[in-house]
């Protein structure tokens, strides 16, 4: 009975959390007059809203832009974050603890405070309306450094010392010894970074004005508030569905590693 009650509560919770997303998908496939209904079924399902969204805005180009920016940001964060995290976890140098505390301090600073300085820097460098303005500010994050450091501290020091005795450099130790043992944390950082980069709206709105360079969240935002949706709720739901599906699929595919890393990182080190 206890197990039955537990699974019943989990089922209710999953339905409560999943229903808004399922309703959004169902609403995007319904005629405009049926969207206000709370049920998920309709006998008049069609892809008209998606066809209109694809026709009105260059959603394919925006998807490609978001993919380029998100994958570039994810790759750089995993690479540079793991390098800094390894140095803070396994290398002894003057100022190690102070540098780590400084990195932790940057995590409590609201991102809105640095928007203007970053924008001025992009203007000075001439990177406005380029991919560089979207990728460069996200190439390293404090959260990834902290997560890598905490995970790497759980790696036995004897393993690293043995690699050094064999003549491995620190970079070779990181990539050939530490990385194969760190798949959960690498995937966790990659998923979180990809989700954050994919959903970013404010910064692209500031640095990109060329329509051909706009990301999906930026283009969908302009489509929603700029009048192109013609106040049709079905168009808005279709655009929101197209925007959210890649992130949901990525998380669903890697959720096992994500949960494993979050559980172990908080207990070790």
N, C-alpha and C positions, 0 to 999 in steps of 0.2 A: 504493500500500500504506500509505503514511503517513496519507493521508486516511481510508482505510478503518479503520485502527487507531484514529485519533482519534475518528471517529464511533462506533466500537464501544465505546470507553471512555466516551464521553458517554452512549450508550444505557444502558450498565450503571449508570452513576452516576444517571441519571434514574430508572431502575427501582428502585434502592436507596432513593432519597429519596421516590419517589411511592408505593411499595408500602404503607407503614404507613397512609397516608391512604386508599388504595384498599381495603385490608383493613378499615378502619373502616367505610367505606360498605357494603362487602359484608356485614360482620358485623351492621350495623344492619338489614339486609333478610333475614337468615337466622333460622330457628327457633333457640331458645336452645341446643338440643343440638348444633347444627352450628357454633356460633360459634368453637369452639376449633380448627377446622381451619385450615391455613395457605393453602389454595388460595382463589381468589376466586369460584369458581362454585358454584352450588347450584341444584337443581331445585325448591326450595321457597321461592323468594324471595317476600316479602310485605311490606306496609307496616304490619304489626301494631304494631311497636315505635314507629313515628312516631305512629300513632293513639293509643297509650297515653300518649305524652309530651304530645301536644296536649290530651288529656283531663285529665290529672293536674295540669298546671301551665298558667298563662295565658301560653303561649309567644308568642302573637301580640302581646299587650300589652307583654311584655318586649322583643320585637323592635322595636316602635315606640319604646319608651323608649330603647333603645340607639341607634336611628337618630337620635332627637332630640338626645341627648347627644353622639354622635360627630360629627354634621354641625355642630352648634353649636360644638364644640371645634375642629373642623377649620377652619371659616370664620374664627373669631377668631384662631387661630394663624397662618393664612396672612395675614390682614389686618395684625395687629399685629406679627408677626414680620418681614414685608416692610418695614413702616414703620421699625422699629428698625434692621433690617439696612441699609436705604438710608441712614439717618442716619449709621451707623457707617462705611459704605463711601464715601459721596460728600460728606458735609458736614464742614466743619472747625470744631471747637469745642474749648474747653479741656476736657481730661479724656477725650477720645475713646478714646485707647489704654487709659487706666486703666479706663474703663467696660467696654471689650471684655474686658480681662483679668478683671474681676470677673465678667462673664457666663460666661467660660470656667471660672472657679473654681467657680461654682455647679453645673457639670456633673459635678464629681467628688464632690459631696456625695450620699451615699446617700439615696434618697427616704424611707426609713423614719425618718430623723432629723426630718423636717418634718411627719410625719403627726400627731403629737400637737398641735403648735402650730396646724396647719391645722384640726384637729378642734375645738379650743377656739375658734378664730375663727368657725367655722361655727355653733357653739352660741351665741356672743355675738351674732352677727348674726341668729339665729333662722332659719337656713336649713336646719336638719336636716329630713329628709323632704321636700325640695323639689328641683326640677331645678337650682336655683342652686348647691346644694352639690356637685352632680356636674359642673357646667360651669365655674364660676368658677375653681377651682384649675388648670384646664387651658387657660385662655384664651391663655397665652403660654408658650413653651418656649425654653430657651437654645439647644437644638440647632437650632431653626428660625432663630433670629437668626444663628447662626454660618453656617449653610448659605446663607441669603439674602445675608449680607455677602460671603462668598467669591464667590458668583456675580455679585453686582452690581459687584464690583471689576473684573470683566472687561468691563463695559460701557464703551465709549469715553467719555471725559470730554467730548470735543468735541460729542457728541450732546446731552449734558445742558446744556452751555454754550449751544448753539444754541437749545434750548428756553427757557432763561432769557432770552435776548435777545429772543425772541418774546413774552415776557411771561407765561410759564407759572409758576404757583406750584410749590413743591416737591411738594405732593400731586398736582397734575396731571401733573407730570413722572413721578412714580412710577406712577400708574395708567394714564396715556395713552401714555407713552414706554417706561418700564422693563418694566412688566408684559407687554406683548405680546411682548417679547424673552425673557421669563423663564418660558415655559410649562413647560420641563422641571423647573426647580427648584420651581416652584409645585406641580406635580403630585406631585413627590417628597415635599415637605413634607406635602401633603394626604394622600397614601397612608400615610405613616409615622404621621402624627397620627391618622388614622382607625383604623388597625390598633391603635395603642396605646390609644386611648380605648375602642374596641370590646372589647378583651380585658381591660380593667381589672376586677379583682375585689375587691382588698383595700379600696380606698377606698369603693366603693359599699356594701360590707358594714358599714363604720363609720358612714356618714351616712344610710343609707336603711333603714328598717324596714317601711315600708308596702309591701305586696306589689304594689300597683298601680303603684308607682314603680320597682320593681326592674328592673335591666338584665338582658340575657340571660345574661352570664357569672355574675352574682350569683345569678340564679334557678336556673341549671343547677348551680351549686355547692351550693346548698341542696338541690336535688333529688337530687344525688348523695350528699351526706354526711348528709342529714336523714332518710333512710329511705323517702322517697317512691318511689324507684326499685325498692323491694322486692328489692334484690340481684339484679336482672335485668340482665345485661350488655348485652343488646340495647337496653334502654331507655337505658342510659348512652351507648352508641355512637350511638344516634339523636339524643340531645340534643347530644352533642359534634359530630356532623355538622351539625346545624342551626346551631350556634354558629359553626362555622368556615367554612361556605360563603360568607357575604357577604364576609369578608376575602379569601378565596382568589380569588373572582370579581373583586373590586376590584383586587387586585394583578395578576391575569392580564390585565385590560383595560388597565392603565396601565403595565405593566412596561417597555415600550419607552422611555417618557419617564423612568421611574425609573432605568434603567441609564444612559441618556444623561446625566442630571444628575449622577449619582454619579461618572461618568467625567470629565466636564468640570470639575466643581467642585473636584476634587482636584488639577487641573493648572494652574488659572488663579488669578491674584490673589496 
